[in-house]
C-alpha cells in the first residue's frame, strides 16, 4: 500500500494525482487518522490464520465479495460515480483486496485529500465518520472482500455531514488532537516572531 497527497487537477480520477514533487504519507500518519492496514495472503484467504485472527479480534462476522470492473459490476458507470462521491458511513468500511488495485481517498485534519493505493493482499479499515471516496485505478479492476460487524450497512451519507453524531465522534477522536497541536504550534510560532 502507498499513500500520498493529491494534486488539485480535474484529470481522470483513475490517474495517480501526485503533487509535483510527490508528497508521500506514512502508515503512521494514516494510523493517526484511524486508518488500519494489514498485508495478508490473498491467494489463501479462506485458510489464512492472520485473517481469521483479525476477524475474531475485531468482530467481523459478515463477509461478501465484489468485483469492480466494467464487465462485472452491473450499472458500472453509475456505481463508480457514486463510489467517488465524498461520504461517511456510520460503521467502519473494511475492504480486503483479493486481486487488482484501486484508490481510497481520505481527508487529513486540514481537509486535504490523501490518496491510498491498495493492491492485492492489502486490507484497509476506514473508521466510521471518516470522509472518503473510492475509485479504480487505470487497471479498471478490483476484487474485494467486504467485511462487517453483524449485518451489513451500506448507507453512505454524502458530505456535508459535520453535524452527524458519528462524524463528530470521528473529529473528536482523530482530527481534533491534530488540529489542537497545529493551533498550538502556530500560536508558538506567532509568539516567537513577536
DRENRO-816551 format. One record per residue: x, y, z of N, C-alpha, C in turn; residue in one letter. Coordinates in steps of 0.001 Angstrom, whole numbers, plus 524288, in hexadecimal, padded with zeros to 5 digits. Atoms other than C-alpha are relative to their C-alpha. Layout:
BEGIN
XYZXYZXYZa...
This chain:
BEGIN
803537FB6A800008000080000800008037D804CF80000x7FD537FAF6800218049580DAD7FCD17FBF38043F800DFx8038C7FB957FF387FEBA81ACF80084802E9805117FEF0x7FDA37FAEE8013C80125828C67FC217FBD58043D7FFEBx803897FB938009D7FB2E8365B7FBFB7FEC5800B67FA3Fx801CF7FF6C805667F332838C07EFC1800A4805A07FE1Ax8001E7FAD4802617F474844137E6637FA48801AD7FF53x805507FDED800947E89584C717E30B7FE057FFCB7FA67x8019480014805827E7888490A7D4A17FAC87FD2A7FF40x804F380284801657DAD9844E17CE32800F07FB5E7FC55x7FE9180480803367E20A839F67C7017FCC77FB3A801A1x802BE804EF7FF0C7DBA282C7D7C629800FC7FE0E8058Fx7FF87801BE7FA8E7D8F5827817D400803337FB0B8008Ex7FD0B804E27FFCF7DFD181AB77D082805EB800DC7FFB7x7FA717FEBF800367ECEF821B17CF0C80213800DE80594x7FDD67FFA57FAB07F64C8226F7DABC7FF3A80547802B5x800A57FAC47FDB47F4E98312D7DCDA804338015480405x7FBA97FE687FCA280254832DD7E2FF800BC805E37FFADx7FE377FA9A8002280695840797E6D580564800197FD7Bx7FAE07FF758025E812DD845C37E081803538038480374x7FE5A805787FFD181BA3841D07E7037FC317FCC180355x80380803567FCE681471836107ECCF800D9800C0805D8x7FFD97FF4E7FA50811318373B7FB437FD6A7FB3180273x801FD804FC7FDFD80FD8829B5801577FE378007E805ADx80231800147FAC18084C826AB80DC5801627FABD80275x7FE4E804C67FD5680D3881CC8817B27FB5C7FCEC80226x803ED8033F7FD6E8059E8117481D737FEC3802228056Bx800D27FDB47FAD8807798182682A997FC118047C7FFB2x803AA7FB9B800A08007082457825BE7FA7E7FDF07FEECx8051E80257801077F56281BE88206A7FDAD7FDBE80502x801D9802337FB0D7F46F814E982D857FE0F804508039Fx801C67FB937FCD27F3358222F834367FA96801DA7FE57x805357FEB0801FD7E7298244F82BA97FC1B7FB8F800E7x80367804637FEC87E19B8175C8307D7FFE27FBCE7FBD1x80002803B78045E7E4CC80FDF8240C803AF7FB8180146x7FCFD804B17FED87E967801F482639801617FD357FAF2x7FE3A802A9804B67F0EA7F99781C82802F77FB0980174x7FD12804D67FF977F5C97EBAB81B7A801497FE267FA7Cx7FEC7802BF804E27FC887E42A8108F7FF517FA358012Ex80173805737FF087F6CF7D67B80FCF800E57FCB37FB1Fx7FF38803BD8043F7F7B67CA658073D7FAE67FF5C7FCEEx804E57FFF6802F77ED037CD0E7FD3A7FF0A7FAEA7FD10x800B2804F3802D37EF7C7C0397F6197FDC67FBBB80388x801D3803F47FC4A7EC037B8A6802707FC678025F80421x803457FD3B7FC357E1E87C17F808CD7FC427FC5A802E8x803BE8038C7FD727D8E27B60680BCA802517FD3F804C3x7FD7D802CD7FBB57E2E97AFC3814E9804138034E802E0x7FBF87FC967FDC87EB837BB69818A67FF20800D8805DEx800BC7FF4F7FA5A7ED827BB0F8278080026805C1801AAx7FFCD7FA6E7FEA27F0CE7C99B827C07FAB3802967FF25x805387FDE18010C7E3C17CD1C821877FC1D7FE0580415x803878022C7FC037DCA27C3F882AD6800BC802D080538x7FEDF7FD4B7FB127E3627CA808366A7FDCA805927FFF9x802047FAA18006C7DFFD7D84C831B77FA137FFFE80059x805BC800407FFF57D1D57D47A82F497FDF17FEE68057Bx801C48014D7FAB57D0777CE6383CC2800E480490803B5x7FE947FBB57FC7E7D7757D982843C67FC85804C87FF41x802F97FB468012F7CF847E43083CFB7FA297FEFA7FF3Ex8058C80146800457C27D7DCFA83C4A7FDA88002F7FA86x801EC7FFEA805647C1777DC6D82D667FD607FACC7FEC5x802EC804E4800667B6D27D23182C517FD6C7FF307FAABx802A18006D805147B12F7D51181EC2803F78013A7FBBDx7FCA77FEF6804887B81C7D471811AB7FCE57FF4D7FAFEx801B280119805517B4D87D5968037480450801CD7FC5Ax7FBED7FEEA803D37BC657D7BB7F6ED7FDBF803617FBB1x801A87FCAA804497BBC27E1DB7EC308046A8006C7FC04x7FC6E7FEF4804537C2517E2D97DEF67FE87805507FDD1x800F47FAC4802147C3997F0FC7DAC5802FE800737FADFx7FDCD7FF6C805417C5DD7F1BB7CC1A7FB778010F7FC54x804487FEF7803B57BE227F6057C01D7FD0B7FB097FE7Cx80278804DF801AC7BB687E7B67BCC37FCD67FD7180463x80249803037FBBA7B7A87E2BF7CA3C7FBEC802D980341x8036C7FD097FC7C7B0527EDB67D1277FB4F8022A7FD03x8049F7FDD38028F7A2427F0487CCE27FF9C805E380114x8006A7FA457FF8C79F9F7FED17CA928053C802718017Ex7FA9F7FE887FEB77AE53800E97CAD4800C8805E880048x7FEFF7FA56800257AEB180F567C6E17FD5D802D080485x802DB7FD8B7FBB47A459813467D0D6802887FEAF80537x7FDB98019B7FAFF7AA8980B687DBD78055F8026E800DFx7FAD07FD9E7FF6F7B841810807D9297FF75805C48017Fx800E57FA807FE927B31081E827D9C67FE3B80066805B0x801C87FFFA7FA937AC2381B597E6968047B7FEE0803CAx7FB8C801437FCA37B875815397EC658039A804B8800ABx7FC5B7FB957FFF97BFF0821B67E9087FDA9804EA8027Dx802577FBB37FD027B65D82AB27F019802277FFCB8058Ax7FDE07FFD07FAB37BC5B82F157FCE77FBAA7FEE7803EFx80415801AA7FC5E7B4F2828A0808088025B7FDB8804FCx7FE99802D47FB3B7B54782274815887FC467FB658008Bx80378804417FE5E7AF6A8161E81B4C7FFA580019805EDx800A0800477FA507AA4A81388828F48030C7FB6F80259x7FCB08045A7FE4D7B2D28074C829B08051F800347FD01x7FB1680064802D97C0A780407825967FF0C7FE1D7FA6Bx7FFE9802458053F7C33B801768173D804D57FC967FFC3x7FBBF803CF7FFFD7CB6E7F5138166F8003F7FD807FA9Bx7FF4E80241805337D0DE7F0E58094A805317FD197FFC4x7FB678034F800A87DA537E5E88065F800967FF0E7FA2Bx7FF1480071805A07E0017E68E7F89C8022B7FA927FEC3x7FE6C8054D801657E0877D8B17F363802AA7FFC87FAAFx7FD867FFB68051F7E4AC7DCBA7E5A97FF2B805807FDDEx800817FADC8025D7E6CA7E8FB7DDAE802108044980395x7FE2B7FB7E7FD017E8B27F6887E3697FC278047F7FF6Bx803677FB6D800337E1CF803507E6378019C803F88041Fx7FEB77FBAC7FC847E1E1810027EDE07FBA08010D803E7x803707FDBE7FC127DB84813F47FAA0802438055A80141x7FE5B7FAB77FEB47DC48822A17FCBA7FD868018C8052Bx801DF7FE427FAE27DB108283280A83801E78059A800E9x7FE827FA9D7FEAE7DC0D835D5810838039B80010804C9x7FCA97FF427FB6D7E6D183A29819C27FD8E8043A8037Ex802597FC1F7FC837E46884392825327FF478056B7FD92x8008E7FAF2802B37E63D84F4381C117FC797FF957FB37x803CD800F08042D7DC2984985812978027F7FF1C7FAA3x7FD5B80135804F07E650845EC8083C7FF477FA347FEC9x800B180571801A07E48483971800568051A7FCFD8005Ex7FBC8803DE800137ED6982DE8802E27FE087FB617FCCFx8016380487803467ED14823347F88F802DA7FB3380209x7FDD7804EF7FE117EF17815487FD867FF537FBEF7FBB4x80015803BC804567F2AC80B5E7F30B800767FA8380236x800078055F7FE137EEE57FD7B7F6D2800BA7FC2F7FB7Dx7FEDA80424803C37F3917F14E7EFB67FE747FAC180261x8010F805517FE3A7F1847E2C07F0B5802CA7FEF480529x7FDE6801397FAE07F3697DEAD7FEE87FF378044280409x800DA7FBB57FC4D7F0857EBFD804F67FA887FFBD8024Cx804FE7FF7F7FD517E5CF7EC8480F238001280544802BFx800497FABA7FDE87E1797FA26813157FAEB800AF80304x804957FEB87FCE47D8277FF0A81D827FFC4805EC8007Cx801007FA6A7FF617D29C80CCE81CB47FC238009980475x8037A7FF8F7FB7C7CC708111C829837FACE802927FEABx8051E7FD748008B7BE2E8150382AB2800C9805E18007Ax7FFC47FA517FFBF7BC848238C8281C8045C802757FCE3x7FB967FE108031E7C8AA824CD81F787FE1A8013D7FA75x801507FEBC8056C7C61482C46812D48039F7FD007FC5Ax7FCF08030C803AF7CA77823BA8079B7FD0E7FF547FADBx8023F8016F8050C7C80681F6D7F9A4803797FBB97FDB5x7FD24804558026E7CC63814377F0D67FFFE800A77FA1Dx7FFA680034805B27D110813257E2D98038E7FB7B7FE77x7FC3F80394802507D72D808A37DAAE8049C803267FE08x7FB9F7FD7F802A27E49A80BAE7D5457FFA97FEB57FA2Cx80023800C1805AF7E82C80AB97C6D37FF5F7FA497FE69x800BA8058D801427E7A57FBC27C78B7FA3C7FE7D7FF9Dx805AF800D78005B7D8B87FCA37C8F57FE277FACB80238x801B9804F17FDBA7D7B57F0A67D1A4801B47FF92805B0x7FEDA8013F7FA8D7D6DF7ED657E00A7FC107FBEA801CAx80360803E07FD737D18C7E1527E6C5800F08009A805D3x7FF627FEFF7FA6C7CEEE7E3B67F5237FC557FCAC8033Dx8034E802317FBF17C9D67DCDD8011E7FE44804A680345x8021F7FBF07FC987C0DF7E5E3808BF7FE8E7FD6980521x800F3802357FAD37C0257E36A8174F7FCD3803CE80346x803587FCDD7FC9C7B67D7E838821807FFA47FD7A8055Ax8017D801EC7FAD67B37A7E6FC82FE07FA177FF5B7FFCAx8059D800EB8006A7A60D7E09B82F7B7FE09800C27FA76x8026A7FF4B8052379CB97E3858245F80269804A67FD26x7FD947FBB9802E97A23A7EC05819717FC86804D47FFC9x802AF7FAFD800A379E987FA5F81910802BB802D17FB88x7FDBE7FDCF804C27A0A98008580BBE7FF22805E07FF77x801BE7FAA6800BD79B3B80E1E80E058048A803E780019x7FC357FBBA7FFEC7A46A81918809C77FD2D805188015Ax802087FACB7FECA7A224826BA80F41803AD803E17FD6Cx7FCA87FC7F802FE7A75E830638054D801128050F802F8x7FE637FB217FD8C7AEB783C69809D17FC77804667FE40x7FE187FF0F7FABA7AB9484558810CA7FD047FCCE80410x80245803097FBB97A92783D1281CEC80288801688053Ax7FD157FE937FB4E7B09F844A8827517FCB980003804F9x8035B8002A7FB607A4D3844A6830687FE307FA718014Bx80172805707FF037A2E3835EA82F64803007FE17804CFx7FD4F801BA7FB307A60482FA083CB2804E97FCC57FEFCx7FB6D80346801017AF69825A9836BE804838034B7FDCAx7FBE97FC75801F57B6C88309582FAA802578031D80485x7FE087FD1D7FB6C7B7D68387983C45803997FC8C80348x7FCC1803A97FD0D7BD2E82C748431F805447FF3F7FD57x7FB238009B802EA7C74B82A738385180376804D9800A3x7FD027FB217FF687CB69838C1839188028D800388055Fx7FDE27FFCF7FAB07CD1D837F2847E28044F7FBFE800E9x7FC28804277FF2A7D4A382B1484764804FB800B67FCCCx7FB908002E803927DD7E82D4083BB1801C9805487FDDAx7FE727FB108026A7DD5683B17836378014080440803FAx7FF5C7FBC97FC307DC018440084200805697FFEB80294x7FAB67FFF07FDA77E8C483F7E8487D8041C8025C7FC55x7FC427FDD0803C87F0358431383BF87FF1B805D17FF41x801377FA7A800A67E9288500383A66801B180305804CFx7FE507FD6B7FB307EBBD85363848A5805EB800BD80000x7FA4C7FF9F8003C7FA4985075846B4801B9804127FC06x7FE6B7FC32803FE7FB0D8586B83A2E7FE8B80580801AEx801687FADF7FDF37F3C8863B4840A68040E801CA803FBx7FC1D7FED07FC0C7FD668630384BFA805398014F7FD6Ax7FB1D7FF19802C9808F786229842AA7FFE98054F7FD50x800877FAF9802A1803FA86DDD83AE88005280472803F4x7FFD87FBFE7FBF0801DC875A2847688058B800BF80207x7FA977FFB97FE4480FC28725484BBD80359802E47FBFEx7FD117FD5C804218154F876A183E917FED5805CD7FFF8x8018A7FA7A7FFF180D998834783F2C8026C802D7804A6x7FDC97FDA67FB5281260885F284D0A805E9800D97FF57x7FA567FF83800CD8209D88386848D38014F804687FC43x7FEEA7FBDD803C981F8588D6783DC17FECB8056E80214x801657FAE67FDCC81A468983E8468A8048980257802EBx
